[in-house]
Amino acid sequence: MKFDTLIIGGGLAGLVCGIALAKKGQRCVIVSSGQSALHFSSGSFDLLNTLPDGSQVSCPDRAWSALAAQAPTHPYVKLGKETFVRLASQVQPFLQKSGVLVQGSGLCNQYRITPMGTLKSTWLTLDDFPVCRMPDRLPWKKVAIFNMAGFLDFYTQFIVDEFRKIGTESSVHLFHFAGLECLRKNPSEMRSTNIARMFEKKENLEKLVLTIRQESGDAEVVLLPAIVGLVAKDGLEMLRCQVEKPLYLLPTLPPSVPGIRTQQILRKCFQDAGGVYMLGDTVKGVEKEGNRIARVYSCNHGDIPFVASNVVLATGSYFSQGLIATPDRVYEPVADLDVVYETGRDCWYDLNLFARQHYQDFGVKTDAGFRGIYQGNVLENLYVAGALLEGFNPIREGSGAGVSILSALYVAEQILSEKL
Ligand SMILES: Cc1cc2nc3c(=O)[nH]c(=O)nc-3n(C[C@H](O)[C@H](O)[C@H](O)COP(=O)(O)OP(=O)(O)OC[C@H]3O[C@@H](n4cnc5c(N)ncnc54)[C@H](O)[C@@H]3O)c2cc1C
């Protein structure tokens, strides 16, 4: 099987890279074991919320020099300030053209509402969710929060308490649906995705519209857990049209309905551009010839290799098994690339769960062009993008989606520039 580019991993990084390449006419395949971190996404894309020393960031471009001083191998530092700013400015239009509508633009952070009702800095947010400019104020004085009776992944009382602290009063309205009684018998089935499937049916949405219209009273805005819009956004759009008040979703505990829809939209965009997406296949190894990847082998294709001019490794971090940690080492399982980590497991983590967890900084070593390194030698046609990169701490910094998207766009640019 011959392709211009083989991308290993179909999460945010793999899909963004694949779309950028396929739209420029590359014959591209994505091989992906399973679902990605997008299925657990908050619905917001972080670029840089905090510097490694803990200082808050409101405009990531202005924080670039401080980041370069504190984290010299950070993916944004490898890009250089000019490229970082240029690529970050392209992301909102890129997502929009792919069918993912987000709020926020340029390089300034805004605030999103967390599942616990607190406000948290972020960069771009799906337009399903509300955002605000101030860290300690919502744009409304009175809100109506609707929730499905028995849905345990959305804590209305925490949200009410947090909103009250910042001057917003809430009324809470529980609604029942006969169609969900079968889910209610087993609390583990009462998950956002199962509920959202029920709201794919127009008649159920119509009932919800009636309930909201009858009960929302003088609230300025209606808030619902993210249990609508799994396959398409039509359901949310219909609610928004018919409720006659501004209506937004609030994030639930995982799984994330808007995150799953985002994954599906990006996958469709890649396929519409001519890309081949092979879900449920795992790349088990590569064959190298000199400093190049010559052949790639997957579980489903046995001894029939993938052959491609370039290979992009976008297999994610520990969560997706792009990195594996054993008691004494951290390794990259597909190409055995060099990984930067500390020897001595004691310094990998902090017993204080909320402190910086050092293992999150570990990752695959690359050169300045994001090419992978094997036993000290740069592999000329193997690029690395996304969560498995070295030098950044997505949780501490709030930089996860930004690193995945920007590194993917940059790798696509590198590959396309080779062709010229
Ligand atoms: C649970 C969770 C929630 C997060 N939420 C947010 C958020 O709300 N906002 C934010 O900014 N950041 C968030 N992040 C950070 C996140 O890492 C990035 O936002 C981003 O989605 C990661 O994308 P990725 O493509 O690099 O990796 P992943 O999404 O992990 O995708 C890697 C893909 O590679 C596949 N794969 C792995 N090994 C192989 C193999 N050998 N062969 C074939 N396929 C393989 C996996 O199945 C997976 O599909 C979250 C991270 C996690 C773990």
PDBQT file of the ligand as one rigid body, heavy atoms in Angstrom, charges set to zero:
ROOT
HETATM    1  C1  LIG A 501      -8.593  12.688  28.719  1.00  0.00    +0.000 C 
HETATM    2  C2  LIG A 501      -7.999  13.917  28.104  1.00  0.00    +0.000 A 
HETATM    3  C3  LIG A 501      -8.765  15.077  27.958  1.00  0.00    +0.000 A 
HETATM    4  C4  LIG A 501      -8.210  16.221  27.375  1.00  0.00    +0.000 A 
HETATM    5  N1  LIG A 501      -8.970  17.355  27.257  1.00  0.00    +0.000 NA
HETATM    6  C5  LIG A 501      -8.433  18.460  26.697  1.00  0.00    +0.000 A 
HETATM    7  C6  LIG A 501      -9.215  19.656  26.528  1.00  0.00    +0.000 A 
HETATM    8  O1  LIG A 501     -10.385  19.704  26.884  1.00  0.00    +0.000 OA
HETATM    9  N2  LIG A 501      -8.615  20.739  25.970  1.00  0.00    +0.000 N 
HETATM   10  C7  LIG A 501      -7.306  20.717  25.573  1.00  0.00    +0.000 A 
HETATM   11  O2  LIG A 501      -6.805  21.749  25.103  1.00  0.00    +0.000 OA
HETATM   12  N3  LIG A 501      -6.563  19.613  25.715  1.00  0.00    +0.000 NA
HETATM   13  C8  LIG A 501      -7.077  18.492  26.254  1.00  0.00    +0.000 A 
HETATM   14  N4  LIG A 501      -6.316  17.354  26.388  1.00  0.00    +0.000 N 
HETATM   15  C9  LIG A 501      -4.933  17.358  25.902  1.00  0.00    +0.000 C 
HETATM   16  C10 LIG A 501      -4.896  16.514  24.595  1.00  0.00    +0.000 C 
HETATM   17  O3  LIG A 501      -3.736  15.768  24.691  1.00  0.00    +0.000 OA
HETATM   18  C11 LIG A 501      -4.952  17.324  23.319  1.00  0.00    +0.000 C 
HETATM   19  O4  LIG A 501      -5.964  18.284  23.371  1.00  0.00    +0.000 OA
HETATM   20  C12 LIG A 501      -5.186  16.539  22.035  1.00  0.00    +0.000 C 
HETATM   21  O5  LIG A 501      -6.544  16.192  21.844  1.00  0.00    +0.000 OA
HETATM   22  C13 LIG A 501      -4.306  15.331  21.884  1.00  0.00    +0.000 C 
HETATM   23  O6  LIG A 501      -4.396  14.935  20.537  1.00  0.00    +0.000 OA
HETATM   24  P1  LIG A 501      -3.355  13.948  19.875  1.00  0.00    +0.000 P 
HETATM   25  O7  LIG A 501      -3.861  13.689  18.506  1.00  0.00    +0.000 OA
HETATM   26  O8  LIG A 501      -1.987  14.445  20.029  1.00  0.00    +0.000 OA
HETATM   27  O9  LIG A 501      -3.440  12.590  20.741  1.00  0.00    +0.000 OA
HETATM   28  P2  LIG A 501      -4.671  11.620  21.036  1.00  0.00    +0.000 P 
HETATM   29  O10 LIG A 501      -5.935  12.335  21.059  1.00  0.00    +0.000 OA
HETATM   30  O11 LIG A 501      -4.263  10.852  22.242  1.00  0.00    +0.000 OA
HETATM   31  O12 LIG A 501      -4.728  10.653  19.763  1.00  0.00    +0.000 OA
HETATM   32  C14 LIG A 501      -3.766   9.652  19.528  1.00  0.00    +0.000 C 
HETATM   33  C15 LIG A 501      -4.385   8.614  18.601  1.00  0.00    +0.000 C 
HETATM   34  O13 LIG A 501      -3.375   7.680  18.224  1.00  0.00    +0.000 OA
HETATM   35  C16 LIG A 501      -3.907   6.369  18.228  1.00  0.00    +0.000 C 
HETATM   36  N5  LIG A 501      -2.784   5.415  18.392  1.00  0.00    +0.000 N 
HETATM   37  C17 LIG A 501      -1.951   5.268  19.448  1.00  0.00    +0.000 A 
HETATM   38  N6  LIG A 501      -1.038   4.297  19.178  1.00  0.00    +0.000 NA
HETATM   39  C18 LIG A 501      -1.320   3.836  17.931  1.00  0.00    +0.000 A 
HETATM   40  C19 LIG A 501      -0.745   2.830  17.094  1.00  0.00    +0.000 A 
HETATM   41  N7  LIG A 501       0.329   2.123  17.482  1.00  0.00    +0.000 N 
HETATM   42  N8  LIG A 501      -1.279   2.599  15.871  1.00  0.00    +0.000 NA
HETATM   43  C20 LIG A 501      -2.371   3.312  15.452  1.00  0.00    +0.000 A 
HETATM   44  N9  LIG A 501      -2.946   4.285  16.210  1.00  0.00    +0.000 NA
HETATM   45  C21 LIG A 501      -2.436   4.539  17.425  1.00  0.00    +0.000 A 
HETATM   46  C22 LIG A 501      -4.890   6.385  19.397  1.00  0.00    +0.000 C 
HETATM   47  O14 LIG A 501      -5.839   5.354  19.297  1.00  0.00    +0.000 OA
HETATM   48  C23 LIG A 501      -5.499   7.783  19.248  1.00  0.00    +0.000 C 
HETATM   49  O15 LIG A 501      -6.589   7.741  18.373  1.00  0.00    +0.000 OA
HETATM   50  C24 LIG A 501      -6.848  16.198  26.952  1.00  0.00    +0.000 A 
HETATM   51  C25 LIG A 501      -6.081  15.040  27.112  1.00  0.00    +0.000 A 
HETATM   52  C26 LIG A 501      -6.656  13.908  27.669  1.00  0.00    +0.000 A 
HETATM   53  C27 LIG A 501      -5.788  12.681  27.812  1.00  0.00    +0.000 C 
ENDROOT
TORSDOF 0
